[in-house]
Protein backbone atom coordinates (compact mmCIF):
# COMPACT_ATOMS: atom_id res chain seq x y z
CA UNK A 1 0.00 0.00 0.00
CA UNK A 2 1.41 3.37 -0.95
CA UNK A 3 2.12 6.15 1.50
CA UNK A 4 -0.70 8.06 -0.15
CA UNK A 5 -3.27 5.47 0.86
CA UNK A 6 -1.70 4.83 4.26
CA UNK A 7 -2.12 8.27 5.76
CA UNK A 8 -3.55 11.62 4.79
CA UNK A 9 -2.67 14.61 6.93
CA UNK A 10 -4.30 17.99 6.88
CA UNK A 11 -3.26 21.09 8.75
CA UNK A 12 -6.28 20.85 11.02
CA UNK A 13 -5.27 17.39 12.07
CA UNK A 14 -7.95 15.63 10.07
CA UNK A 15 -6.56 12.23 9.25
CA UNK A 16 -8.07 9.52 7.11
CA UNK A 17 -6.60 6.04 6.93
CA UNK A 18 -7.31 3.20 4.59
CA UNK A 19 -5.55 0.02 5.69
CA UNK A 20 -7.47 -2.32 3.46
CA UNK A 21 -10.60 -4.32 4.26
CA UNK A 22 -11.97 -3.78 7.75
CA UNK A 23 -13.58 -6.47 9.91
CA UNK A 24 -17.33 -6.33 10.25
CA UNK A 25 -18.47 -4.01 13.01
CA UNK A 26 -21.58 -4.48 15.15
CA UNK A 27 -24.64 -2.51 14.23
CA UNK A 28 -24.45 1.11 15.37
CA UNK A 29 -27.10 3.66 16.15
CA UNK A 30 -25.77 5.56 13.16
CA UNK A 31 -25.61 3.12 10.23
CA UNK A 32 -22.78 4.98 8.48
CA UNK A 33 -20.28 2.86 6.56
CA UNK A 34 -18.18 5.37 4.69
CA UNK A 35 -17.45 9.05 4.55
CA UNK A 36 -19.54 10.64 1.80
CA UNK A 37 -17.62 12.70 -0.71
CA UNK A 38 -19.77 15.73 0.03
CA UNK A 39 -18.69 15.67 3.67
CA UNK A 40 -15.07 15.65 2.57
CA UNK A 41 -15.88 18.54 0.29
CA UNK A 42 -17.27 20.44 3.28
CA UNK A 43 -14.08 19.87 5.22
CA UNK A 44 -11.86 20.83 2.33
CA UNK A 45 -13.84 23.97 1.62
CA UNK A 46 -12.75 25.26 5.02
CA UNK A 47 -9.07 24.78 4.27
CA UNK A 48 -6.60 26.49 1.98
CA UNK A 49 -5.22 24.30 -0.79
CA UNK A 50 -1.75 24.53 0.75
CA UNK A 51 -2.89 22.82 3.94
CA UNK A 52 -2.73 19.34 2.41
CA UNK A 53 0.75 18.17 3.34
CA UNK A 54 3.04 15.48 1.94
CA UNK A 55 0.28 13.53 0.25
CA UNK A 56 -1.44 15.30 -2.60
CA UNK A 57 -1.07 18.71 -4.19
CA UNK A 58 -4.70 19.18 -5.10
CA UNK A 59 -7.95 18.96 -3.22
CA UNK A 60 -9.38 16.91 -6.07
CA UNK A 61 -7.00 14.01 -5.45
CA UNK A 62 -7.77 14.11 -1.74
CA UNK A 63 -11.52 14.04 -2.33
CA UNK A 64 -11.25 11.13 -4.75
CA UNK A 65 -9.33 9.00 -2.26
CA UNK A 66 -11.64 9.88 0.63
CA UNK A 67 -14.69 8.40 -1.05
CA UNK A 68 -13.69 4.97 0.27
CA UNK A 69 -12.42 6.06 3.70
CA UNK A 70 -14.22 4.78 6.78
CA UNK A 71 -15.85 7.52 8.81
CA UNK A 72 -14.66 6.12 12.14
CA UNK A 73 -11.03 6.82 11.21
CA UNK A 74 -11.38 10.59 11.02
CA UNK A 75 -9.27 12.49 13.52
CA UNK A 76 -9.92 16.16 14.24
CA UNK A 77 -7.46 18.28 16.18
CA UNK A 78 -8.18 21.60 17.84
CA UNK A 79 -4.76 23.20 18.23
CA UNK A 80 -4.10 26.69 19.55
CA UNK A 81 -0.52 27.91 19.91
CA UNK A 82 -0.27 31.41 21.34
CA UNK A 83 -3.79 32.07 20.13
CA UNK A 84 -2.72 33.07 16.64
CA UNK A 85 -3.06 29.80 14.78
CA UNK A 86 -5.45 30.54 11.95
CA UNK A 87 -6.58 26.93 11.99
CA UNK A 88 -8.57 27.84 15.10
CA UNK A 89 -10.54 30.39 13.14
CA UNK A 90 -11.07 27.94 10.29
CA UNK A 91 -12.26 25.27 12.66
CA UNK A 92 -14.67 27.58 14.47
CA UNK A 93 -16.10 28.77 11.18
CA UNK A 94 -16.52 25.22 9.89
CA UNK A 95 -18.25 23.96 13.01
CA UNK A 96 -20.61 26.89 13.34
CA UNK A 97 -21.82 26.50 9.77
CA UNK A 98 -21.75 22.69 9.42
CA UNK A 99 -22.57 20.88 12.69
CA UNK A 100 -23.01 17.63 10.75
CA UNK A 101 -19.23 17.26 10.62
CA UNK A 102 -19.22 16.19 14.24
CA UNK A 103 -21.09 13.01 13.40
CA UNK A 104 -18.10 11.70 11.49
CA UNK A 105 -15.35 12.39 14.03
CA UNK A 106 -14.07 9.39 15.98
CA UNK A 107 -10.89 10.82 17.46
CA UNK A 108 -10.64 14.31 18.94
CA UNK A 109 -7.44 16.03 20.08
CA UNK A 110 -7.70 19.16 22.18
CA UNK A 111 -4.32 20.89 22.21
CA UNK A 112 -3.83 24.23 23.91
CA UNK A 113 -0.31 25.58 24.21
CA UNK A 114 0.76 29.04 25.19
CA UNK A 115 4.29 30.37 25.44
CA UNK A 116 5.39 31.58 28.85
CA UNK A 117 5.30 35.26 27.98
CA UNK A 118 2.54 35.26 25.39
CA UNK A 119 -0.75 37.05 25.70
CA UNK A 120 -3.57 35.30 27.57
CA UNK A 121 -5.89 33.08 25.59
CA UNK A 122 -8.88 35.34 26.18
CA UNK A 123 -7.04 38.35 24.67
CA UNK A 124 -6.03 36.70 21.41
CA UNK A 125 -7.87 38.36 18.52
CA UNK A 126 -7.83 35.26 16.31
CA UNK A 127 -10.00 33.40 18.76
CA UNK A 128 -12.10 36.20 20.18
CA UNK A 129 -13.26 37.55 16.83
CA UNK A 130 -14.91 34.20 16.09
CA UNK A 131 -16.69 33.75 19.40
CA UNK A 132 -20.02 34.86 17.89
CA UNK A 133 -19.78 31.99 15.40
CA UNK A 134 -19.21 29.50 18.17
CA UNK A 135 -22.05 30.94 20.21
CA UNK A 136 -24.27 30.52 17.16
CA UNK A 137 -23.14 26.90 16.95
CA UNK A 138 -24.01 26.40 20.62
CA UNK A 139 -27.50 27.79 20.04
CA UNK A 140 -27.98 25.51 17.05
CA UNK A 141 -27.19 22.43 19.13
CA UNK A 142 -29.14 23.58 22.17
CA UNK A 143 -26.06 23.16 24.35
CA UNK A 144 -25.71 24.94 27.67
CA UNK A 145 -21.94 25.38 28.08
CA UNK A 146 -20.32 24.81 31.42
CA UNK A 147 -18.78 27.77 33.26
CA UNK A 148 -15.26 27.37 34.63
CA UNK A 149 -12.41 29.61 35.65
CA UNK A 150 -8.94 28.15 35.18
CA UNK A 151 -5.45 29.58 35.51
CA UNK A 152 -6.05 32.98 33.98
CA UNK A 153 -8.43 31.81 31.26
CA UNK A 154 -11.66 33.72 31.18
CA UNK A 155 -14.93 31.94 31.85
CA UNK A 156 -16.12 32.84 28.39
CA UNK A 157 -13.16 31.15 26.71
CA UNK A 158 -13.56 28.01 28.78
CA UNK A 159 -17.24 27.95 27.84
CA UNK A 160 -16.21 28.22 24.21
CA UNK A 161 -13.81 25.31 24.40
CA UNK A 162 -16.32 23.24 26.37
CA UNK A 163 -18.98 23.92 23.78
CA UNK A 164 -16.57 22.95 21.05
CA UNK A 165 -15.75 19.62 22.67
CA UNK A 166 -19.25 18.73 23.79
CA UNK A 167 -21.04 19.79 20.64
CA UNK A 168 -18.53 18.38 18.20
CA UNK A 169 -17.97 14.78 19.16
CA UNK A 170 -21.09 12.88 20.20
CA UNK A 171 -19.66 9.61 18.92
CA UNK A 172 -15.98 10.08 19.69
CA UNK A 173 -14.03 6.92 20.52
CA UNK A 174 -10.64 8.43 21.40
CA UNK A 175 -10.17 11.70 23.28
CA UNK A 176 -6.83 13.39 23.83
CA UNK A 177 -6.36 16.47 26.00
CA UNK A 178 -3.16 18.48 25.99
CA UNK A 179 -3.55 21.50 28.22
CA UNK A 180 -0.17 22.88 29.17
CA UNK A 181 -1.56 25.98 30.87
CA UNK A 182 -4.51 24.59 32.81
CA UNK A 183 -3.75 23.89 36.44
CA UNK A 184 -6.71 21.57 37.05
CA UNK A 185 -7.65 19.78 33.81
CA UNK A 186 -9.54 17.16 35.78
CA UNK A 187 -12.10 19.76 36.88
CA UNK A 188 -12.43 20.90 33.29
CA UNK A 189 -13.00 17.44 31.88
CA UNK A 190 -15.26 16.17 34.64
CA UNK A 191 -17.46 19.26 34.39
CA UNK A 192 -17.55 18.97 30.62
CA UNK A 193 -18.49 15.29 30.64
CA UNK A 194 -21.07 15.75 33.36
CA UNK A 195 -22.61 18.66 31.48
CA UNK A 196 -22.88 16.52 28.36
CA UNK A 197 -24.46 13.74 30.38
CA UNK A 198 -27.07 16.01 31.97
CA UNK A 199 -27.72 18.16 28.89
CA UNK A 200 -27.30 16.01 25.78
CA UNK A 201 -27.24 18.35 22.77
CA UNK A 202 -27.88 15.87 19.99
CA UNK A 203 -30.89 15.61 17.77
CA UNK A 204 -33.01 13.92 16.63
CA UNK A 205 -34.35 11.93 19.52
CA UNK A 206 -33.59 9.48 20.88
CA UNK A 207 -30.19 11.03 21.53
CA UNK A 208 -27.23 8.68 21.93
CA UNK A 209 -25.96 8.06 25.42
CA UNK A 210 -23.33 10.76 26.01
CA UNK A 211 -19.83 9.53 25.20
CA UNK A 212 -21.12 5.97 25.10
CA UNK A 213 -18.48 5.07 22.51
CA UNK A 214 -15.51 6.68 24.28
CA UNK A 215 -12.95 3.97 24.94
CA UNK A 216 -9.60 5.75 25.10
CA UNK A 217 -8.60 8.86 27.03
CA UNK A 218 -5.14 10.37 26.63
CA UNK A 219 -4.13 13.12 29.06
CA UNK A 220 -1.01 15.17 28.41
CA UNK A 221 -0.88 17.98 30.94
CA UNK A 222 1.74 19.97 32.76
CA UNK A 223 4.06 18.11 35.13
CA UNK A 224 2.98 20.34 38.00
CA UNK A 225 -0.64 19.28 37.67
CA UNK A 226 -2.02 17.47 40.71
CA UNK A 227 -5.63 17.19 39.62
CA UNK A 228 -5.72 13.59 38.45
CA UNK A 229 -6.52 11.57 41.54
CA UNK A 230 -8.06 8.15 41.75
CA UNK A 231 -11.31 9.77 42.86
CA UNK A 232 -11.30 11.90 39.71
CA UNK A 233 -10.81 8.84 37.54
CA UNK A 234 -13.61 7.08 39.39
CA UNK A 235 -15.93 10.02 38.71
CA UNK A 236 -15.04 9.84 35.05
CA UNK A 237 -15.82 6.14 35.01
CA UNK A 238 -19.35 6.94 36.13
CA UNK A 239 -19.83 8.94 32.94
CA UNK A 240 -17.84 7.06 30.30
CA UNK A 241 -16.84 3.47 29.54
CA UNK A 242 -13.09 3.87 29.33
CA UNK A 243 -10.95 0.87 28.50
CA UNK A 244 -7.71 2.72 27.80
CA UNK A 245 -6.04 5.38 29.93
CA UNK A 246 -3.01 7.33 28.74
CA UNK A 247 -1.32 9.59 31.28
CA UNK A 248 1.72 11.55 30.12
CA UNK A 249 4.18 13.99 31.66
CA UNK A 250 3.28 13.45 35.27
CA UNK A 251 -0.43 14.08 34.99
CA UNK A 252 -0.87 11.67 37.88
CA UNK A 253 1.47 12.87 40.59
CA UNK A 254 2.83 10.90 43.50
CA UNK A 255 1.45 13.29 46.11
CA UNK A 256 -2.17 12.94 45.03
CA UNK A 257 -2.18 9.19 44.54
CA UNK A 258 -0.32 8.39 47.75
CA UNK A 259 -3.00 10.21 49.72
CA UNK A 260 -5.54 7.63 48.62
CA UNK A 261 -5.78 4.55 50.88
CA UNK A 262 -5.53 1.21 49.12
CA UNK A 263 -8.88 0.13 50.57
CA UNK A 264 -10.70 3.22 49.29
CA UNK A 265 -13.14 1.00 47.41
CA UNK A 266 -12.31 2.57 44.04
CA UNK A 267 -12.45 0.29 41.02
CA UNK A 268 -11.13 1.50 37.66
CA UNK A 269 -11.90 -1.04 34.92
CA UNK A 270 -9.08 0.06 32.61
CA UNK A 271 -7.63 -2.69 30.45
CA UNK A 272 -4.84 -0.49 29.04
CA UNK A 273 -2.66 2.03 30.89
CA UNK A 274 0.12 4.09 29.32
CA UNK A 275 2.20 6.31 31.57
CA UNK A 276 5.56 7.99 31.74
CA UNK A 277 7.56 10.13 34.16
CA UNK A 278 6.78 10.95 37.81
CA UNK A 279 4.86 7.72 38.26
CA UNK A 280 7.34 5.60 40.21
CA UNK A 281 5.43 5.73 43.51
CA UNK A 282 1.86 6.18 42.33
CA UNK A 283 1.90 3.58 39.56
CA UNK A 284 1.44 0.73 42.00
CA UNK A 285 -1.49 2.46 43.64
CA UNK A 286 -3.06 3.20 40.28
CA UNK A 287 -2.71 -0.46 39.33
CA UNK A 288 -4.25 -1.48 42.64
CA UNK A 289 -7.36 0.48 41.63
CA UNK A 290 -7.29 -1.08 38.13
CA UNK A 291 -6.63 -4.78 38.72
CA UNK A 292 -7.93 -5.85 35.30
CA UNK A 293 -5.27 -4.09 33.24
CA UNK A 294 -3.97 -6.20 30.37
CA UNK A 295 -1.63 -3.75 28.65
CA UNK A 296 0.88 -1.62 30.57
CA UNK A 297 3.34 0.74 28.88
CA UNK A 298 5.78 2.51 31.16
CA UNK A 299 8.36 5.09 30.07
CA UNK A 300 11.08 6.77 32.07
CA UNK A 301 13.14 9.66 30.74
CA UNK A 302 16.03 10.28 33.12
CA UNK A 303 19.38 8.59 32.49
CA UNK A 304 20.57 8.65 36.07
CA UNK A 305 17.78 6.77 37.81
CA UNK A 306 16.44 4.15 35.41
CA UNK A 307 17.31 1.37 37.88
CA UNK A 308 15.39 3.20 40.59
CA UNK A 309 12.34 3.49 38.38
CA UNK A 310 12.45 -0.11 37.24
CA UNK A 311 12.60 -1.13 40.88
CA UNK A 312 9.38 0.77 41.47
CA UNK A 313 7.90 -0.80 38.36
CA UNK A 314 8.51 -4.22 39.85
CA UNK A 315 6.79 -3.15 43.06
CA UNK A 316 3.86 -1.85 41.02
CA UNK A 317 3.52 -5.11 39.09
CA UNK A 318 2.79 -6.97 42.31
CA UNK A 319 -0.60 -5.21 42.31
CA UNK A 320 -1.76 -6.67 39.00
CA UNK A 321 -3.31 -10.04 38.54
CA UNK A 322 -1.77 -12.66 36.24
CA UNK A 323 -3.94 -11.53 33.33
CA UNK A 324 -1.41 -8.82 32.35
CA UNK A 325 -0.56 -9.80 28.78
CA UNK A 326 1.63 -7.00 27.43
CA UNK A 327 4.35 -5.04 29.23
CA UNK A 328 6.32 -2.33 27.44
CA UNK A 329 9.19 -0.56 29.22
CA UNK A 330 10.96 2.22 27.34
CA UNK A 331 13.43 4.93 28.21
CA UNK A 332 17.09 5.87 27.96
CA UNK A 333 19.79 3.57 29.27
CA UNK A 334 23.31 4.58 30.22
CA UNK A 335 26.51 2.86 31.30
CA UNK A 336 26.41 4.33 34.79
CA UNK A 337 23.14 2.70 35.75
CA UNK A 338 23.07 -0.24 33.34
CA UNK A 339 24.54 -2.61 35.92
CA UNK A 340 21.86 -1.70 38.46
CA UNK A 341 19.11 -1.93 35.85
CA UNK A 342 20.07 -5.44 34.84
CA UNK A 343 20.36 -6.39 38.48
CA UNK A 344 16.78 -5.26 38.96
CA UNK A 345 15.72 -7.31 35.95
CA UNK A 346 17.49 -10.44 37.13
CA UNK A 347 16.48 -10.18 40.78
CA UNK A 348 13.09 -8.51 40.61
CA UNK A 349 11.55 -9.58 37.32
CA UNK A 350 12.80 -13.09 37.93
CA UNK A 351 10.55 -13.32 40.97
CA UNK A 352 7.58 -12.43 38.75
CA UNK A 353 8.45 -14.87 35.97
CA UNK A 354 5.99 -17.52 37.08
CA UNK A 355 3.44 -15.00 38.36
CA UNK A 356 2.97 -12.90 35.21
CA UNK A 357 1.65 -14.64 32.13
CA UNK A 358 3.08 -12.12 29.69
CA UNK A 359 2.88 -12.90 25.99
CA UNK A 360 4.48 -9.62 24.84
CA UNK A 361 7.51 -8.10 26.60
CA UNK A 362 9.39 -5.02 25.40
CA UNK A 363 12.57 -3.84 27.14
CA UNK A 364 15.55 -1.59 26.35
CA UNK A 365 18.28 -3.48 24.52
CA UNK A 366 21.11 -2.28 26.79
CA UNK A 367 19.48 -3.86 29.83
CA UNK A 368 20.16 -7.28 28.32
CA UNK A 369 23.31 -6.91 26.23
CA UNK A 370 25.63 -4.36 27.84
CA UNK A 371 29.13 -5.86 28.06
CA UNK A 372 29.68 -5.40 31.79
CA UNK A 373 31.04 -8.70 33.07
CA UNK A 374 28.30 -11.04 34.11
CA UNK A 375 25.69 -8.36 34.75
CA UNK A 376 22.87 -9.48 32.53
CA UNK A 377 22.60 -13.10 33.53
CA UNK A 378 20.74 -15.71 31.50
CA UNK A 379 17.44 -14.70 29.94
CA UNK A 380 15.76 -17.70 31.53
CA UNK A 381 15.85 -15.74 34.80
CA UNK A 382 13.87 -12.90 33.22
CA UNK A 383 11.54 -14.04 30.43
CA UNK A 384 8.05 -15.30 31.36
CA UNK A 385 7.25 -18.83 30.27
CA UNK A 386 4.21 -17.79 28.19
CA UNK A 387 6.20 -15.19 26.21
CA UNK A 388 5.54 -15.11 22.46
CA UNK A 389 7.10 -11.80 21.39
CA UNK A 390 10.29 -10.21 22.75
CA UNK A 391 10.97 -6.63 21.64
CA UNK A 392 14.23 -4.74 22.23
CA UNK A 393 13.69 -1.02 21.87
CA UNK A 394 16.97 0.66 22.86
CA UNK A 395 17.64 3.01 19.95
CA UNK A 396 21.36 3.15 20.76
CA UNK A 397 21.82 -0.55 20.06
CA UNK A 398 22.75 -0.21 16.39
CA UNK A 399 24.58 3.11 16.56
CA UNK A 400 27.58 2.99 14.24
CA UNK A 401 30.93 3.01 16.03
CA UNK A 402 34.42 2.82 14.59
CA UNK A 403 34.46 -0.08 12.17
CA UNK A 404 30.93 -1.06 13.12
CA UNK A 405 32.23 -3.79 15.41
CA UNK A 406 30.49 -2.94 18.65
CA UNK A 407 26.87 -3.28 17.43
CA UNK A 408 27.67 -6.64 15.85
CA UNK A 409 29.47 -7.79 18.99
CA UNK A 410 26.41 -6.86 21.05
CA UNK A 411 24.26 -8.99 18.79
CA UNK A 412 26.43 -12.07 19.32
CA UNK A 413 26.51 -11.34 23.05
CA UNK A 414 22.73 -11.39 23.02
CA UNK A 415 22.97 -14.82 21.39
CA UNK A 416 25.07 -16.02 24.29
CA UNK A 417 22.46 -14.74 26.73
CA UNK A 418 19.65 -16.35 24.75
CA UNK A 419 21.41 -19.70 24.61
CA UNK A 420 20.52 -22.77 22.61
CA UNK A 421 18.19 -24.17 25.25
CA UNK A 422 15.80 -21.22 25.22
CA UNK A 423 12.93 -23.51 24.19
CA UNK A 424 13.02 -25.03 27.65
CA UNK A 425 12.07 -21.82 29.45
CA UNK A 426 10.17 -19.90 26.72
CA UNK A 427 8.65 -22.68 24.60
CA UNK A 428 6.12 -20.41 22.86
CA UNK A 429 8.55 -17.66 21.76
CA UNK A 430 7.69 -16.85 18.14
CA UNK A 431 9.81 -13.84 17.23
CA UNK A 432 12.33 -11.29 18.42
CA UNK A 433 11.88 -7.70 17.25
CA UNK A 434 14.56 -5.00 17.35
CA UNK A 435 13.31 -1.42 17.04
CA UNK A 436 15.61 1.16 15.47
CA UNK A 437 15.23 4.56 13.81
CA UNK A 438 16.87 6.05 10.77
CA UNK A 439 18.42 8.76 12.94
CA UNK A 440 20.55 6.26 14.83
CA UNK A 441 22.86 5.55 11.85
CA UNK A 442 22.39 1.83 12.28
CA UNK A 443 24.38 -0.41 9.95
CA UNK A 444 23.74 -3.55 7.96
CA UNK A 445 26.50 -5.51 9.72
CA UNK A 446 24.72 -5.24 13.06
CA UNK A 447 21.41 -6.29 11.54
CA UNK A 448 22.99 -9.29 9.82
CA UNK A 449 24.69 -10.33 13.06
CA UNK A 450 21.42 -10.29 14.97
CA UNK A 451 19.70 -12.18 12.17
CA UNK A 452 22.38 -14.86 12.32
CA UNK A 453 22.01 -15.17 16.07
CA UNK A 454 18.26 -15.69 15.85
CA UNK A 455 18.64 -18.07 12.93
CA UNK A 456 21.00 -20.27 14.93
CA UNK A 457 18.58 -20.20 17.85
CA UNK A 458 15.67 -21.09 15.57
CA UNK A 459 13.55 -18.03 16.31
CA UNK A 460 12.11 -15.52 13.85
CA UNK A 461 13.90 -12.15 13.72
CA UNK A 462 12.26 -8.86 12.69
CA UNK A 463 13.79 -5.38 12.45
CA UNK A 464 11.33 -2.55 12.97
CA UNK A 465 12.53 0.72 11.42
CA UNK A 466 10.23 3.53 12.49
CA UNK A 467 7.28 1.18 12.28
CA UNK A 468 8.22 -0.43 8.97
CA UNK A 469 10.03 -3.74 8.23
CA UNK A 470 13.75 -3.68 7.55
CA UNK A 471 14.46 -2.93 3.86
CA UNK A 472 17.25 -5.52 3.63
N, C-alpha and C positions, 0 to 999 in steps of 0.2 A: 504494500500500500504506500502510495507516495506521501511525502510530507504535506502536500496540499490537502489530501483527504484525511490525514491524521489529525490535524489541528488547524483551526482558523482563529486568529486573534484579531480583536478589534480594540481600538483605543479605549472604549468604555469597559473593556473586560468581558464583552460578550464572546463566548467561546462555544463553538459547535464541533462536536466530534462525530466521526463515522468510523467505527472500528469493525465494520462488517455486520453480518446478521446478528441480531440481538435475541436472547432467549425470550420466550413468551412471558408476558407479565400478567399478573392477575387483573381482573376487571377493575377499573377505576371509576370514580364518580364522574370524571371527565373523560369520556371515551375518545381521547386524542391520540393518534398514532404517529403523526409526523407534523413537522412545522410547515404550515402553508407558506407558499411563496409570497403571498401578500403581506404576511406578518413580517417576513424578512425585509420586504420592501419598506414597511413602516420603520423598522429599526434603522435601515440604511439611509432612509430619508432624513434622519436626525443627525447623520454623521457626515463630515467632509470626506471627499473621496480619498484624501491622503491618510485617513485614519485606519485603513486596512493595511496591516503590516506583514511583510515577509511571506505573504501567501499569494495574493492576486493584486493586480494593479487596477482592476476595474471593478466597480460594483456589480456589473453584469455577471462576471464570472463567479462572484461570491453568491449571488442570488441563485444562479443555476445549480451550484453545488448544494445549497441549503435546502433545495426542494426535497431531498431524501433524508435530511437530518432529523433525528428523533428530538422531540420537544423537550424531553426530560434531561437532555444534556446541555441545555443552555445555561450559561453562567453569566450573571450580571454583577458588575462591580461598581459600587459607589465610592469614588476615591476623591478626597479633597486634600490637596497639599497647599498649605498657606492660604487657602481660600480663593486662589486665583486660577485654579484649573478649569478651563472652559468646558471640560467634559461634564462638570457639575451642572452648568447651565443647560447644556444639551440634554442631560438626563432629566432634569426637572421639566424642561419643555416637553420632552417626549412623553413622560408619565402623565402630565396634566392633560395632554390632548388625546392620549391613547391608553386608557387604563387597561385595555384588553391585553397589553403586553405582559402584564403580571401573571396571567394565566399560564404562560409558557416558561416561566423561570423556575428552575429546579435547584440552582445554587446561587446564593446571594452573599457577596462580600461587602461588608461595610468597613471602609478604611478611612480614618480621619487622622491626618498627621499635620502638625503645625510646628514650625521651627521655633526655637526657644525665644527669639526676639521678634517674632512676626506679630502682625496685628491679630487681635482676637477674632474668633470665627464669626461672631455676630456683627463685626464691623467690616467684613469683607464685601465689597460691592458686587462681586460676581455672584455670590449666593443671595445677598439681600435683595437684589433687584428682581429676582425671580420668585421671591416668597409669595406674591399674589398668585402665581401659576400653581404653586403647590397647595395653597389654601383652596384654590378652585378644585384641585384634584381631591382634596379632603372632602369638600362638600359633595362632590360627585359620588364618592364612595360611602357617604354617610358616616365617616369615621370621626370619633371624638378623640383628638390626640391627647396623650398624657402630658402632664406638666411636670417638669423636673428642673432642678437648678444644679449644675455640675461644674465645678472647677473653672469658673469664669465664663462659662457659656450661658448665654441668655436663655430664659425659659422658652422664648419664641423659637430659637434655633433648635433646641432640643425637641420641641413639639414638631418642628418641621422634619427632623430626622426620624422621629418616631413614626410620624405619618407616612414617611417614605417607606420605612421598613414594613410597617403593618399593612399598608394598603397595597404594597407591590407584590408580596410573595405569599399568597394564601396557600399555595401548594409546594412551598420550598422543602427540599429534602436535606440540603446542607447549608448551614449558616455559619459564616465566619465574621467575627468582629475584631477589628484592629483599631483600638482607641488609645493612642499614645498620650492624650492629654486629659483623659477622664479619670478622676481619682477613684470613682466607685462605679465601674461598669456593671457590676452585678445589680445595683439598684436600677440602673437604666434598663437592662434587659428584662429583669423580673417585672418591672412596671409595664414595660412594653408588651410582654407576653400576656400578662394578666389583663391588660386593657383589651388586647385582641380577643382574649377568651370571653370577657364580659360583654364586649361590644363588637361582635363580628361584623365586618363591613361588607361582606360579599353578598352579591345578588346573582341570580334569583334564588329564592328559597326552594328547597332547604339548603342553607349555607353549610359548607363543609366544616367539620370540627376544626377549630383553630389549630394550625400547626400540626395537624394529625399525621402528616407525612414526614415531619422533621425527624431525622435519624442521626445527624451528625452536627455537632457544635464545635467550632474551633475558636478559641479565645486567645488573642494575642494582644495583651495589654502591658502597660508599663510595669517594670520590675518592682516599683514601689507600691503597687496596688495591693491592698489587703482585703479586698471585698469578696473574694471567692472563697467562702467557707463551705463546709459540708452542709450546713443548714441552707445556704443559698442554693446549692445544687439540688438539695431535696425539694425545695420550693419549685425549682424549675421542673423537676420530675413530675410534680403534680399537674403541670400544664402541658408538657410535651413528652413524647415517647422516645427519648434519646437512647441510642445504642452506642454511639461513638462520642467520646469526649477528647478534645484536643486542647491542652493547656500549654501555652508557650511563654517564655520569658518571665517566669516567676509569677504568673497570674495567681497561682495558689501558693501563698507564702507559708513558711514554717510557723510563724507566730499565730496565725489564725487557725490553722489545722490542729496544732498541738493543744489549743485551748478546748478542743472538743473531746469529751471522754469517749473511750472506745465502746462503751455500752450505751451510747446516746440513742440507740434504737433507730438510726438512720440507715436506710437501705437504698443504694444507688445501683440500679440494674444496668450499668454500663457493661458492654461486652468488649469495647475497645477503648484504651486510654493511651494518649500520646502526650508526653510531657518532657520538658527539658529545663534545666537550670533552676536552682533554689528549691529543689524538691527533695533533697536528701533525707530530711527528717519527716516531712509530711507525706511522702509517697506511701509509706507503709500504712499510715492512718487512712489515707484516701482509699487504698486497696482494701482495708478492713471494712470500709463502708460499701465497697463494690466487689463482693466476693465472687461474682460470676464473670469476671473479666477473662476474655480468651486471648486478646491481643494486647501486648504491652510494649510500647516503644519508649525508650528512655535515652536522653541525650545529655551529656555533660559537655561543657565548653572549656573549662580551665585545664591547663596542662599540669599544674602543680599538685592537684588533689584528685586525680582520677581514681587512685586506689581508694581514697576515702569515700568517694561517691559510690564506687562499686560495692564497697563494704555495706553502705546503707541500702543499696539496691538488694543485696542478699537478705538483709533484715526485712526489707519490705516484702520480698517474695514469700516469706513465711506466712504472710496473711492471706495468700491466694490459695484456692483449692487446686487440686491436681488437674482441673480442666483447662488451665492455661496452655494454649497451643502454640503461640508464637511470641517469642521474646526477641526484641531488637535493641541492642545497646550500641550507641554511636558516640563519637567524641574524639578529641585529639589524644594521642598517646605520645609520651616522651621518654627518653632514656632514664631520666632521673626517677620517675615513678613506675617504670615498666616492671621492675622486679616486684614491687609491692602489688601491682595490679595482677600479675600472674599468680602471686601468692594467694591473693583473694580468690581468684578463679579456682585454683587447685584446692584450697582449703575450704572455701565457703560454698562455691557452686557444686563441689564434689558431694557435699552433704545433702544437696537437693537433687542429686542425679536420679535417685529412685523415687523421689517425691513428685517431681514435676514430669509430666508426660508431654514434653515439648516435641513438636514435629518440625518446627522451624526455629533455628537459633542463628542470630546474626551478632557478631562480635568484631571489635577492631583486630586487624591482622597482627599488629605488633604485640598484642597480649599473648599470642600463641607462638610466635616465631622469632622474637628478639633473641640475639645470640649471646645472652648472658648465661654463664655456665649453669646448666641444670635448673633454670628458673621455671621453665614452662611446665615440665612434667609431662607424662603421657596424656593424650587426649581422653583415654578411657576413664580418667579421673574427673573429667569435666562434662563430656557429652552425654545427654540423656539417652536412655536405651531406645526410646521411640522416635529418635530424631530421623527425619527424612531429608531435610535441606540444611546445609551448613553454609553460611554466608560470611565472608571476611570483607569488612568494609573500610579498612584503614587505607586512606588515599595515598599515604606515603610509601606503601609497600612496593610499588613498581617505579619509584622515582629513579631516574637514571643517575648513576654515580660513575666514577672514572672506570672506563672499560665495561660498564654494565655488569660487573661481577656480583655485586652485593645483592641486587634483587633476585638473581638466579640462585645464589647461594641460599637465600632465605627460602626459596621455593623447595629446594632439596631438604633443607632443615625441617620444613613443615612435613615433608614425606617421612622423615625419621620419627617425628612426633606422632604422625598418623599410624605408622607401623603397618605390617602386613596382616596382622590379626585383628584389624579393626572390625571385621564382620562379627566377631565374638561379642563386642560390647555395643555396637550400633548396627544391628543386623538389617535395619530397614533404610539405611542411608542411601539415597538415590543420587544426589549430586552435590557438588561443592561449587559455590559461586564466589568469584572474586570481583568486587566492585572497584572500578578505577574511573578517572576522569581524564579528558584530553589535556587538561592543564597540568597534570602531574608528570608529563614527559615520560610516560611509561614506554618500555621497549619490548620488542618482539622476543628477545632472548629470555626475558623473565617470564613471559607468557608461555613460551614453549617449554621452559623448565617445569612450570607448574602443571602444564598439560601432561608432561611425561610422568611426573610424580603420581598424578591421579590415574593415569593409564596403567601404571604398574600396580597400583592399589586396586584397580578394577572398579573405580567409581567415576561417574560422569563429571566432567569439568566444564564450567561455563564462565566466560568473562563478560561482565556487564560494564559497558562503557557508556556512562551517562544514560542508562536505561535502554541501551541497544546492544545486541550481541556483538562480540568481537569480530572485526572485519577480516581477520586472518587466523 
